[in-house]
Structures are given as C-alpha cells and as structure tokens.
Amino acid sequence: MSLFGELQRRNVFRVTVAYVVSAWLLAQVADLVLDNIAAPDWVMQTILLVLLLGLAPVVFFSWAYEVTPDGVKRESEVDRSQSITHVTGRKLDRTITFVLVLAVAYFAVDKFVLSSSQTVATPADTGEITAEAATAGNTIAVLPFVNMSGDEENEYFSDGLSEELLNVLAKNPALQVAARTSSFSLKGEKIEIGEIGRRLNVEHVLEGSVRKSGDQVRITAQLIRVENGFHLWSDTYDRNLDNIFAVQDEIAAKITAALVPQIVGESGTPASSPASSGYEPSAQAYQQYLLAREYFNKRTATSIDSAYELLKVLVREHSDYAEAQALYAHATLLNSARMSGDIPWIVAEAQVRRLLEKASSLKPDLPEIYLVEGRLHARSRDPKAAIPFFERAIELNPSYAEAYRHLSEAAMHLGQTDKAWQALETALKLDPISVSTLTWVIDEATDHGRSAMADDAIQVLRQVAPASADWRHFANLFQSKRVAEAAIALEDYRATWPDEDPDDHRLAILYANLGKTDEALALDSGATPYIAAGLGQRETALSLMEEEAARHTDPHDRADVYWVTYVNLGMYDEALEVLSDLWYGYAAEDIGPRMDVGDVFVYVELLRHAGRADEAAPIAQELIEMIPVHEAGWTAFALMLEGKHEAALDLFIEQTKAGNPPLGYIGVRANYFALKDLPEFTTLERLIEEFREEQRALYEELTAARTSAEDTAHP
C-alpha cells in the first residue's frame, strides 16, 4: 500500500483535521476569555505555542498507535484482519463535523451578533438594550485602564487615555461621571465590580486595558453594569502609535459615541471635545504633560513642586499647548506662599493671570481655566467674584467635582447656604471617596449641626485615608474648643502617623491654654511669638517675631506675624501701622490678595482705638455685608463691627458658659481688645480661666488613663 493510502487507513488525516479545527476553536474561546479578564499577552502566546507544538505528537500518535476494542495498542501489534480503523474513522468524521458546526456557529455569532453590538449603534440597532440601559441610570465611573505592557512609560499612556475618556464623557450633560480623584484611588486594587459601584456611587463602570508592543498598541474597553456585572458594550482597537495624541483622541471619540447611547438612549448626544486650538503636541510633549499631571494629582507639596518644574520647561518649549498652560497656572497657584509653596503671592498672582490669559486665547472653553480663575479670586479674599468662574467651569464640564467643591466653599463663605449645600452634595456624589471633598463635608456638616452627614463622611474617610480621618477627628475637637481632648488626640496622631504634618502650631496653642507654656514655646511653631506675648514676655516675643517673619517670602504673611504679635503685646499703634500698609498697599490699589476677614476686623477696631471712627465705619459696613451674620458663629463678631460691644461681650459670656469661649493663644482672644474697658470683661476673663482649669484637670486625667492603658498593654 502506498504511503498516502497508509496515512488514510490509519486516520492520520482525520486526526490532523480534527486537531486543527479543535485547536482553532479553543484558541478563539481563549482569546475572548483572556481579553475579558485582561490577562497579559504571554498567556495567549503560551496557549498558541502549546497548541502548535501539540500537532506533531498527535500526528505521530495517530500513525504509530491504533484504538482497538482492547484499548490503545501499537499499530504493529494489531492484526490487520482485526483492525477497526474504519469504525474509528467514522467516529472521527462525526467529531470533525460536530467541531466544524461549533466553529461555524462561533464565527456567525462573532460576526453578526457580537460585532454589531460593538459598533456605534443607531436607534434601530440598539433595540431593547438601549431602553433598558437608559432606564438603569446615567452614572458612570472610568477606571484607570490596566497597563499590560509592564513599562513605566506606557503607564502614563494608559492613565492618560483613561483620563481623556473621563473628561470627554464628563462634558456630556446626560451623564454623571465619577471624578478622577475617586476613580483613580482604586487603581491596582482587586475589587469586585459591585463593590466599585458601591464605593463610587455609580451604576456603570468603564474599564479596559492597554497592550503596547513597539509602535503598535491594542486598547480594549468594556462597559459593565454594576447591578449584575453584564457587559453592555465592548470593543478592541489596534492602532499604530505614530501620533499618541491623535490615537487617544480617536479612541476617546469612538468609545464615547458608542457608550452614551448605551446608557441614556437617544436623548444623550455624545459630547465632542473642546474646540481645538489648532495645536497638536508631540508624543514627547504629551508624555511630559501626563507626567506633570500625575505629579499634580498627588497634591502634596513635593509633588506640586515637581509638576511646577516640569511644566515650566514644557510651556517654554511648547507655548501653544493650552492644557499645559492651564495646568501650569494651577500648579503655580498651589505653589504660592498663600497655598502650599514659597512663591510670593504678588509674583504668583501675576504669573497665574498671564498663564490663564494665554490658555484662554488658545482654547477658551477649557474648564480648568475657569476653575483656576475662580480659585485665584477666592484666594484673593473675593468669593463673590469667584462664584461665576466656578459656575462657568461646571457649565463646560457638568461632572467637574472639584469646581462644585470650590463653589460650595465660596457660597458658604458668603452665607449662600442653599447654593453651598447643593454644590457640596453634588461634589460628594461625583467624588465620594476624595479626601478633599470628604474633609470639606466633615467641616461644614460639623459646623452646621448635620451630625449624621459628618459621621457618614468620617466613616468613609477612615476607610480611604485613615491618617486624614485621625487628623480630622482632632481638628473637630480643636474647633469645638475641647482643649484637653484635642491635645490628647493630636499627641496620639503624631505618635501614630510620624510621617505626617505634626501640626506644631495647634499643639502649641493647646499646650499654652493647658498651662504647658514651656512645652508650647519649645515647639517649632509660628505661634511662639504670640504665646510669648500673651505671657507678657515682651523682648522674647519681639525676638521670636523677627525670626518667624524671616521665614516667610510673602509680604502679607510677614505682616500677619507683625500685627498679631503687636496686638497680643498691646502695641496697638504699631499694629495699626502694619495693617494700614496692608490696607492701602493691597485693598486700595487692588493688587495681591484682599485682607483676611480677621485682618480687616482688627483694622477696624484699631482705627476706632486711634480715634478714627469715621474712617473705620465704611470698612466695617463692607465687612458686615460680606460675612454670614445670620450664623451663630458670626453673631458676636458682627455686633462688634456694628459698635455694639456690650451686646457682643454679653454673648461671649453666654458662649463661654456653654463651653464655647473666645479663646486665643492664651486666655481671651487678643483681637477682642476693644472689650477690655467694659466692666463685665473681668467676668469673661474669670470664666475663661475657670474653663482652662477644667481643661487642665481633664487633660491630666486623660493622660493618666492613657498611661495606665499602655502599661497594661505592655507590662
């Protein structure tokens, strides 16, 4: 018999065909599964290699061995008259037919069912799923796409793509998109989709992966419904990376066009990207921008400084890059002496304005421009001017959580509480696990008696940032004038979190009011000049004042050190001279920041003390119109501005009896010096001294209890 005939008799051809078809079908199923679980490329490559290498032993086995009624035997040991290869052949024919049917069925489903659901759907195409999705809700979170390539450079690409998609989706008013802060806080965590939805308060999640090899990239994206984990939509894009920015923009637009109808039906029109400035950054410039944004988003003093230095070079080399100009403006603002950096405010303010003007000329509808402009006004003590800018940022990006939060702060400062609470609740909904948002919620909810809201926020904060939660617990005690408990809490915080800001300033104030003045003065704190002044140590206070002032690069900050020390020493003429320079240097000429509310209040009282009441009157009236006088915390303050000092003193006495005294660095707050000549002032002093004695006793009791507990735990 010829070789061909022998191969046919031994079913080698049938076995080979069956193996190839089965291997192909297995590879297709494996590719689908591995794509959905975002497995690395090597897994699929290994499967293909094993299947390929398996062909040779299968062919050899079918040639050398034969299936008999007594089991598998070597072909040479089988009597040809007893061979059943013809029966085995018919079985193989049926197996091949069955596998081919499965393969054709899979091909048909992939071609005509899955592919149609992965393309941009028209109303007729989407049918029931669109209506069902529209009913399900319009909230979505964009998770950081997984970098499957393993190289750090591609990490910025995958993060940048995720943020680009988030920004495009956020501009669609039909959607509510979870903020980047919350979504990216889950990066790298192994969490079920249902838990992600619960944490981020969303009904849909967009996730994906990026695989990059040379100049080729494969990007997979999938939309998942949180309620049941079903995939509403998915697609894979294979592209060349000749232009990284264009690739991201293209994919963002395609995914957005497919995504919005799936969630909100025909009513939601996919949002387009902001009008282009005509400038397209190079891949290198864009990578540098992504790196700067990565540093900026960490929001630490060191990372902001790193972003600032990167962006300084980037905008010099690419001056028409609008996004870089806006981010540089934001980094400059945060790196100013009035925020977390050292750039003098007058210098920083002028630079921020120049950068915003440049960014606006390039891309006037960039939301970050208006956010930074609003923050600039707010930091310049002009919340009324800031509000329209925050509202414009929200108009351009309806899911801009940071803009909502700053709008809430500005509105709250102006006493517009309805607007403030509405903006704050929206910010919390969009950014439910942001430390900044949670902190602001806790502060305002505590101040306004919304204890349940504050408790909920603290509970979430403890899960996402336990150090911040511990500090916030201390801050609430400090704000509530629970001096002894606040001191214990801050001591515990410093011991538990040694790498965090030790807050020497507040600890010095607490120690001073608890009678631990030596410990207070030993701390490296800006409060030491004022504490020494409160103790009557004039020369020490003046010396410490000069040392503290020398630390500050901003003239306004230096002026604050001088006038606060002078007021605590009773040197009112010297304090008035400093504040007059601030008033006429800043407010009258409208340069730099407006004076703080506290600065202006003391300035008014110093003018009155100097016999210049007529000059003080219009300033006091302007301040009264600015502050939320209807709120309890501002009532006595407003009474003093109105010149009703007796009524203000009576209110301070009532508040002190209720456990909320007007404490300063030591005893009565020095800013209220105008009350000293009133007969009942001695009553206020006596009550505050009694309050301090009670707090000292409580502190000693709590310290002893803590020591006892530590001794028990570590005998």
C-alpha positions in Angstrom: 0.0 0.0 0.0 1.3 3.5 -0.8 2.2 6.0 1.9 -0.8 8.1 1.1 -3.1 5.1 1.4 -1.5 4.0 4.7 -1.9 7.5 6.1 -5.6 7.4 5.1 -6.1 3.9 6.5 -4.6 4.9 9.9 -6.8 8.0 10.1 -3.8 10.3 10.3 -5.6 12.9 8.0 -8.8 12.8 10.0 -7.0 13.1 13.4 -5.0 16.1 12.0 -8.1 17.9 10.7 -9.9 17.2 14.0 -7.0 18.6 16.0 -6.5 21.7 13.9 -10.2 22.6 14.0 -10.5 21.9 17.7 -7.3 23.9 18.4 -8.6 26.9 16.4 -11.9 26.8 18.3 -10.1 26.6 21.6 -7.8 29.5 20.7 -10.8 31.7 19.8 -12.6 30.9 23.1 -9.3 31.5 25.0 -8.8 34.9 23.2 -12.3 36.0 24.2 -11.9 34.9 27.8 -8.4 36.4 28.2 -9.5 39.7 26.7 -12.3 40.0 29.2 -10.2 39.2 32.2 -7.4 41.5 30.9 -4.8 38.7 31.0 -1.2 39.6 29.9 -0.2 38.8 26.3 2.1 36.0 27.3 -0.8 33.8 28.5 -2.3 33.7 25.0 1.0 33.3 23.4 1.8 30.3 25.6 -1.6 28.7 24.7 -0.9 29.1 21.0 2.6 27.7 21.4 1.3 24.6 23.2 -1.4 24.0 20.6 1.2 24.3 17.8 3.7 22.1 19.5 0.9 19.6 20.2 0.3 18.9 16.5 3.4 16.9 16.0 2.8 14.3 18.8 -0.8 14.0 17.8 0.2 13.1 14.2 2.8 10.7 15.4 0.4 9.1 17.8 -2.3 8.6 15.1 0.4 6.9 12.9 2.0 4.7 15.5 -0.9 3.7 17.6 -4.4 2.4 16.9 -7.6 2.3 19.0 -8.8 -1.3 19.4 -11.7 -2.9 21.5 -8.9 -3.9 24.0 -7.6 -0.3 24.2 -4.8 1.6 22.6 -2.0 -0.6 21.0 1.0 0.0 18.8 -0.1 -0.4 15.2 2.5 -3.0 14.5 0.9 -5.3 17.2 -2.6 -5.2 15.6 -3.7 -7.9 13.3 -4.9 -6.3 10.1 -7.9 -8.6 9.9 -9.0 -7.4 13.4 -8.4 -3.7 12.8 -11.3 -1.3 13.4 -9.7 1.8 11.8 -12.8 2.1 9.6 -15.0 2.4 12.7 -12.7 4.8 14.3 -12.7 6.8 11.1 -16.5 7.2 11.1 -16.3 8.4 14.7 -13.7 10.9 13.8 -15.8 12.1 10.8 -18.7 12.7 13.3 -16.3 14.5 15.7 -15.0 16.7 12.9 -18.5 17.5 11.7 -19.5 18.5 15.3 -16.5 20.7 15.9 -16.9 22.4 12.5 -20.6 23.2 13.3 -19.4 24.7 16.6 -16.7 26.7 14.8 -19.2 28.0 12.2 -21.7 28.9 14.9 -19.0 30.8 16.9 -17.9 32.6 13.7 -21.5 33.6 12.9 -22.1 34.9 16.5 -18.9 36.8 16.5 -19.5 38.3 13.0 -23.2 39.1 13.1 -24.1 39.4 16.8 -21.1 40.5 18.9 -19.7 42.7 16.2 -23.0 44.6 15.7 -23.2 45.2 19.4 -19.6 46.6 19.5 -20.1 49.2 16.7 -21.6 52.6 17.2 -25.3 51.8 17.5 -28.2 53.6 15.8 -31.6 53.6 17.5 -32.8 50.8 15.3 -29.7 48.7 16.1 -29.8 49.1 19.9 -33.4 47.9 20.4 -34.3 46.8 23.8 -30.9 47.1 25.4 -30.8 50.8 24.8 -34.1 51.4 26.5 -33.1 49.1 29.3 -29.8 50.8 29.8 -31.4 54.3 29.7 -33.8 53.2 32.4 -30.9 51.9 34.5 -29.4 55.3 35.2 -26.7 57.7 33.9 -23.9 57.4 36.4 -20.6 56.0 35.4 -17.0 55.7 36.6 -14.0 55.4 34.3 -11.4 53.2 35.9 -7.7 53.6 35.1 -7.0 51.3 32.1 -4.7 48.5 33.0 -1.2 48.8 31.6 -0.5 45.3 30.2 2.9 46.2 28.8 4.8 46.5 32.0 6.9 49.5 31.1 6.6 52.7 33.1 6.3 54.9 30.1 3.2 53.1 28.9 1.7 53.6 32.4 1.3 57.3 31.6 -0.3 56.4 28.3 -2.9 54.1 29.9 -3.6 56.6 32.6 -3.8 59.4 30.1 -6.2 57.5 27.9 -8.4 56.8 30.9 -8.5 60.5 32.0 -9.1 61.6 28.4 -12.2 59.3 28.2 -13.3 60.6 31.6 -13.0 64.2 30.5 -14.9 63.6 27.2 -17.7 61.8 29.0 -17.9 64.4 31.8 -18.7 67.1 29.2 -22.0 65.3 28.3 -24.8 66.8 30.4 -26.7 63.5 30.1 -24.1 61.7 32.2 -22.9 61.9 35.7 -19.2 60.9 35.7 -17.4 60.0 38.9 -14.4 62.3 39.5 -10.9 61.2 38.7 -9.8 61.5 42.3 -12.2 58.8 43.4 -11.9 56.6 40.3 -8.1 56.6 40.3 -7.9 55.9 44.0 -8.9 52.3 43.2 -6.0 51.8 40.8 -4.3 48.5 41.3 -6.9 47.2 43.8 -8.6 43.8 43.2 -12.2 44.8 43.9 -15.4 43.3 42.5 -17.4 45.5 40.1 -20.3 45.6 42.6 -18.1 47.0 45.4 -16.6 49.5 43.0 -20.1 50.7 42.1 -21.0 51.0 45.8 -17.9 52.9 46.7 -18.1 55.3 43.7 -21.9 55.6 43.8 -22.3 54.7 40.1 -24.4 52.3 38.1 -21.9 51.7 35.3 -18.2 51.2 35.0 -15.9 51.6 32.0 -12.7 49.6 32.3 -10.1 48.5 29.9 -6.5 47.6 29.2 -3.6 48.8 27.0 -1.1 46.5 25.4 1.8 48.2 23.7 4.5 46.5 21.6 6.9 48.7 19.7 4.8 51.2 17.8 1.7 49.1 17.9 -1.0 49.3 20.6 -4.1 47.3 21.4 -6.7 49.0 23.5 -9.7 47.1 24.9 -12.6 48.9 26.6 -15.8 47.5 28.1 -18.8 49.0 29.7 -20.2 47.0 32.6 -23.5 47.4 34.5 -22.7 47.3 38.2 -26.0 45.7 39.3 -25.5 42.4 37.5 -21.9 42.5 36.1 -23.2 42.2 32.5 -21.2 43.7 29.7 -23.3 46.2 27.8 -20.7 47.0 25.3 -17.0 46.3 24.5 -14.6 46.8 21.7 -10.9 46.4 20.8 -8.8 48.8 18.9 -5.5 48.0 17.2 -3.6 51.2 16.2 -0.2 52.5 15.2 1.4 55.0 17.6 2.8 57.4 15.1 0.9 60.1 17.0 0.0 59.2 20.5 -2.3 62.2 21.0 -4.3 61.6 17.9 -4.7 57.9 18.8 -6.1 58.8 22.2 -8.4 61.4 20.8 -9.7 59.0 18.1 -10.4 56.2 20.5 -12.0 58.5 23.1 -14.4 59.8 20.5 -15.3 56.3 19.3 -15.9 54.9 22.7 -17.9 58.0 23.7 -20.1 57.8 20.6 -20.8 54.1 21.4 -21.1 54.5 25.1 -23.6 57.3 25.5 -26.4 55.7 23.6 -26.0 52.5 25.5 -26.6 54.3 28.8 -29.0 57.1 28.1 -30.6 56.1 24.8 -31.3 58.6 22.0 -31.7 61.6 24.4 -28.0 61.7 25.2 -25.9 63.2 22.4 -22.2 62.3 22.6 -20.2 65.3 23.7 -17.4 66.4 21.5 -14.0 67.5 22.6 -13.5 71.2 23.2 -12.7 73.3 20.2 -9.2 72.6 19.1 -6.5 75.3 19.4 -5.0 74.1 16.1 -2.0 72.8 18.1 -1.3 69.2 18.4 1.6 68.3 20.9 4.2 65.8 20.0 4.3 62.4 21.7 7.2 63.6 23.9 5.4 66.8 24.9 2.3 64.9 25.7 4.1 62.3 27.8 5.7 65.2 29.7 2.3 66.7 30.3 0.9 63.4 31.5 3.9 63.1 33.9 3.3 66.6 35.2 -0.4 65.9 35.7 0.5 62.7 37.5 2.6 64.6 40.0 0.0 67.4 40.2 -2.8 65.0 41.0 -1.0 63.7 44.1 -1.5 67.1 45.7 1.4 67.0 48.1 3.8 69.9 48.5 6.7 67.9 46.9 4.6 66.6 44.0 3.2 70.0 43.3 6.7 71.4 43.1 7.8 68.6 40.8 4.8 69.3 38.5 5.6 73.0 38.6 9.2 72.5 37.5 8.2 70.1 34.6 5.5 72.5 33.4 7.9 75.5 33.5 10.0 73.7 30.9 7.1 72.4 28.9 5.3 75.7 28.4 8.6 77.4 27.5 9.2 74.8 24.7 5.5 74.4 23.7 3.9 77.8 24.3 0.8 76.9 22.3 -0.1 73.9 24.4 -3.3 75.2 26.1 -3.8 72.3 28.5 -0.2 72.7 29.7 -0.6 76.4 30.2 -3.7 75.9 32.3 -2.1 73.2 34.4 1.0 75.4 34.9 -1.3 78.2 36.2 -2.9 75.8 38.6 0.4 74.4 39.8 1.7 78.0 40.3 -1.3 78.9 42.3 -0.9 75.9 44.6 2.9 76.5 44.8 2.3 80.1 46.1 3.0 81.3 49.6 -0.7 81.7 50.2 -1.2 77.9 49.5 1.5 75.2 50.0 4.6 76.7 48.4 7.1 79.6 48.7 6.4 81.8 45.6 5.5 85.3 46.9 1.8 85.9 46.3 2.2 89.0 44.3 4.6 87.2 42.0 2.4 84.1 41.8 -0.8 86.0 41.2 0.7 87.9 38.2 2.1 84.7 36.8 -1.2 82.8 37.1 -3.1 85.6 35.4 -0.6 85.6 32.4 -0.8 81.9 32.1 -4.6 81.9 32.2 -4.8 84.6 29.6 -2.5 82.6 27.3 -4.5 79.4 27.8 -7.8 81.2 27.2 -6.5 82.7 23.9 -5.7 79.2 22.7 -8.7 77.2 24.0 -11.3 79.4 25.6 -13.7 76.6 26.6 -11.1 74.7 28.7 -12.9 74.1 32.1 -9.7 74.2 34.1 -9.1 77.8 33.1 -12.2 78.9 34.9 -11.6 76.7 37.9 -8.2 78.3 38.4 -9.5 81.8 37.8 -12.2 81.1 40.5 -9.6 79.8 42.9 -7.5 82.8 42.3 -10.3 85.1 43.3 -11.3 83.0 46.3 -7.7 83.0 47.5 -7.6 86.8 47.0 -10.5 87.0 49.6 -13.1 87.8 46.9 -15.5 84.8 46.9 -18.2 86.8 45.3 -16.1 87.3 42.2 -15.0 83.6 42.3 -18.5 82.1 42.0 -19.2 83.0 38.3 -16.0 81.3 37.3 -16.8 78.1 39.2 -20.2 78.1 37.6 -18.7 78.5 34.1 -16.4 75.6 34.8 -19.4 73.5 35.7 -21.3 74.6 32.6 -18.4 73.4 30.5 -17.9 70.2 32.5 -21.1 69.2 34.3 -19.3 66.4 36.2 -16.5 68.7 37.5 -16.4 67.7 41.2 -13.6 70.0 42.1 -15.4 73.0 40.7 -18.6 72.0 42.7 -16.5 71.8 45.9 -14.9 75.2 45.5 -18.3 76.7 44.5 -19.6 75.3 47.8 -16.8 76.9 49.8 -17.3 80.3 48.2 -21.1 80.2 48.6 -20.8 79.1 52.2 -18.4 82.0 52.9 -21.0 84.4 51.5 -23.8 82.9 53.6 -25.5 81.5 50.4 -26.1 78.2 52.3 -28.7 76.7 49.9 -26.3 77.0 47.0 -23.4 75.8 49.1 -25.2 72.6 50.3 -26.5 71.8 46.8 -23.0 72.2 45.3 -21.4 70.2 48.2 -23.9 67.3 47.9 -23.2 67.2 44.1 -19.4 67.2 44.7 -19.8 64.3 47.2 -21.9 62.3 44.7 -19.4 62.8 41.9 -16.3 62.3 44.1 -17.4 60.1 47.0 -14.0 58.9 48.2 -12.0 62.1 47.7 -10.1 63.1 50.8 -10.5 66.9 50.0 -14.2 66.5 49.4 -14.8 64.3 52.5 -12.8 66.8 54.6 -14.9 69.7 53.5 -18.1 67.8 54.1 -17.0 66.9 57.6 -16.0 70.5 58.4 -19.2 72.1 57.2 -21.6 69.3 58.4 -20.0 69.6 61.9 -20.3 73.4 61.9 -23.9 73.3 60.8 -25.1 70.6 63.1 -25.5 67.9 60.4 -24.0 65.2 62.6 -25.3 62.2 60.5 -23.7 63.6 57.4 -20.5 64.3 59.2 -20.4 60.8 60.7 -21.0 59.1 57.3 -18.2 61.1 55.8 -15.8 60.3 58.6 -16.6 56.6 58.3 -15.7 56.7 54.6 -12.6 58.8 55.2 -11.4 56.2 57.7 -11.6 53.5 55.0 -9.8 55.5 52.3 -7.4 57.7 54.3 -7.1 56.7 58.0 -4.4 59.3 58.7 -6.6 62.0 57.4 -9.5 60.7 59.4 -7.5 60.8 62.6 -6.4 64.3 61.9 -10.0 65.4 61.1 -11.1 63.9 64.4 -8.5 66.1 66.2 -9.5 69.1 64.2 -13.1 68.7 65.1 -12.2 68.6 68.8 -10.0 71.7 68.4 -12.7 73.6 66.6 -15.2 72.7 69.3 -12.9 74.1 72.0 -12.5 70.7 73.6 -8.9 71.6 74.5 -7.9 68.6 76.6 -9.4 66.0 74.3 -7.9 67.8 71.3 -4.4 67.8 72.8 -4.6 64.1 73.5 -5.9 63.4 70.0 -3.1 65.4 68.4 -0.5 63.7 70.6 -1.9 60.3 69.5 -2.0 61.4 65.9 1.7 62.4 66.0 2.7 59.1 67.5 0.6 57.0 65.1 1.5 58.9 61.9 5.1 60.2 62.4 5.5 60.9 58.7 2.5 63.3 58.5 2.5 67.0 59.3 2.9 67.2 63.2 0.8 70.4 63.4 3.1 72.1 65.9 1.2 75.3 65.6 -2.1 74.0 67.0 -0.3 71.8 69.6 1.5 74.9 70.9 -1.9 76.8 71.2 -3.4 73.8 73.1 -0.3 73.5 75.4 -0.3 77.2 76.1 -4.0 77.1 77.2 -3.4 74.0 79.3 -0.6 75.8 81.2 2.2 73.8 79.5 3.9 77.0 78.3 7.5 75.7 78.3 6.4 72.8 76.1 4.5 75.2 73.9 7.4 77.6 73.4 9.8 74.6 72.7 7.8 73.6 69.6 8.9 74.8 66.2 5.7 76.7 65.7 4.7 80.0 64.2 2.6 80.5 67.3 5.5 81.0 69.7 5.8 84.9 69.3 2.1 85.2 70.2 2.3 82.8 73.1 5.3 84.7 74.5 3.4 88.0 74.0 0.4 86.5 75.9 2.7 85.6 78.8 4.0 89.2 78.9 7.5 88.3 77.7 7.9 91.4 75.5 11.5 91.1 74.5 11.2 87.3 73.8 8.1 87.9 71.8 9.7 90.6 69.6 12.8 88.5 69.0 10.7 85.4 68.1 8.5 87.7 65.9 11.6 88.7 63.8 12.7 85.1 63.5 9.2 84.0 62.3 8.8 86.8 59.9 12.1 86.0 58.3 10.8 82.5 57.4 8.1 84.0 55.1 8.7 85.1 51.5 5.3 86.7 51.1 5.0 90.3 52.4 1.4 89.7 53.5 2.4 86.7 55.6 5.2 88.7 57.2 2.8 91.5 58.0 0.5 89.0 59.7 3.3 87.9 62.0 4.0 91.6 63.0 0.5 92.8 63.7 -0.6 89.7 65.6 2.4 89.9 67.8 1.9 93.6 68.4 -1.8 93.2 69.2 -1.0 90.4 71.7 1.6 92.7 73.3 -0.9 95.6 73.4 1.3 97.6 71.0 -1.8 98.9 69.1 -0.1 101.9 67.3 2.5 99.6 65.8 -0.2 97.1 64.8 -2.2 99.8 63.1 0.8 101.0 61.1 1.3 97.4 59.8 -2.4 96.9 58.9 -2.6 100.4 57.3 0.2 99.4 55.0 -1.7 96.2 54.1 -5.0 98.1 53.5 -3.6 100.8 51.3 -1.0 98.6 49.7 -3.4 95.7 48.8 -7.0 96.6 49.1 -7.0 100.2 47.9 -4.7 99.5 44.9 -6.4 96.2 44.2 -3.1 94.2 43.9 -2.4 91.0 45.6 -4.9 89.4 48.0 -7.6 91.2 49.8 -7.0 91.3 53.5 -8.4 88.4 55.5 -11.6 88.9 57.4 -9.7 88.8 60.7 -7.2 91.4 59.4 -10.0 93.8 58.4 -11.8 93.3 61.7 -8.7 94.2 63.8 -8.0 97.1 61.4 -11.5 98.5 62.1 -11.0 98.2 65.9 -7.5 99.7 65.8 -8.9 102.7 63.8 -11.6 103.2 66.4 -9.0 102.9 69.2 -6.9 105.6 67.5 -10.0 107.9 67.3 -10.5 107.4 63.6 -14.1 106.0 63.9 -15.3 107.8 60.7 -12.6 106.1 58.7 -13.5 102.8 60.2 -17.3 103.0 59.6 -17.4 102.3 55.8 -14.9 99.4 56.2 -16.9 97.9 58.9 -20.1 98.1 56.9 -18.4 96.5 53.9 -17.3 93.6 56.1 -20.7 93.2 57.6 -22.2 92.8 54.1 -19.6 90.2 53.3 -19.9 87.8 56.3 -22.8 85.4 57.1 -24.1 87.4 60.0 -27.2 85.2 60.4 -25.0 82.2 61.5 -24.4 81.7 65.2 -20.6 81.7 65.0 -20.6 85.2 63.4 -23.1 87.0 65.6 -20.8 88.4 68.3 -18.2 89.3 65.6 -20.9 91.2 63.7 -22.1 93.0 66.9 -18.6 94.3 67.5 -18.3 95.5 63.9 -21.6 97.4 64.4 -20.0 99.0 67.5 -22.4 97.1 69.9 -19.6 96.0 72.2 -21.7 95.5 75.3 -24.0 93.1 73.5 -21.1 91.3 72.0 -19.5 90.9 75.4 -22.7 89.5 76.9 -22.9 87.0 74.1 -19.3 85.9 74.6 -20.1 85.4 78.3 -23.1 83.2 77.4 -21.0 81.2 74.9 -18.2 80.7 77.5 -20.7 79.3 80.0 -21.9 76.9 77.3 -18.4 75.6 76.7 -17.5 77.7 73.6 -15.2 80.5 74.9 -13.4 83.1 72.6 -10.0 81.5 73.3 -6.8 83.0 71.9 -3.2 81.8 72.1 -3.6 82.3 75.9 -6.8 83.3 77.5 -9.2 85.7 75.8 -8.5 86.2 72.2 -6.4 89.3 71.8 -8.3 90.5 68.7 -11.2 91.5 71.1 -9.1 94.1 72.9 -11.8 96.7 72.5 -13.9 94.9 75.2 -11.2 95.3 77.9 -12.6 98.7 79.1 -16.1 97.3 79.7 -17.0 96.4 83.4 -18.1 92.9 82.6 -14.8 92.0 80.8 -13.4 90.7 84.1 -16.3 88.3 84.2 -15.3 86.9 80.8 -11.7 86.6 81.9 -12.7 84.7 85.1 -15.0 82.3 83.2 -12.3 81.6 80.6 -9.7 81.0 83.4 -12.2 78.5 85.0 -12.6 76.8 81.6 -8.9 76.5 81.3 -8.6 75.0 84.8 -11.3 72.4 83.9 -9.5 71.5 80.7 -6.1 71.2 82.6 -7.7 68.8 85.1 -9.3 66.8 82.3 -6.0 66.6 80.3 -4.2 65.2 83.4 -7.0 62.6 83.9 -6.9 61.6 80.2 -3.1 61.4 80.2 -3.1 59.2 83.3 -5.7 56.9 81.8 -3.7 56.6 78.6 -0.5 55.8 80.5 -2.3 53.2 82.5 -3.7 51.6 79.4 -0.2 51.5 77.8 1.2 49.9 81.0 -1.5 47.2 80.9 -0.9 46.5 77.2 2.9 46.3 77.7 3.6 45.1 81.2 
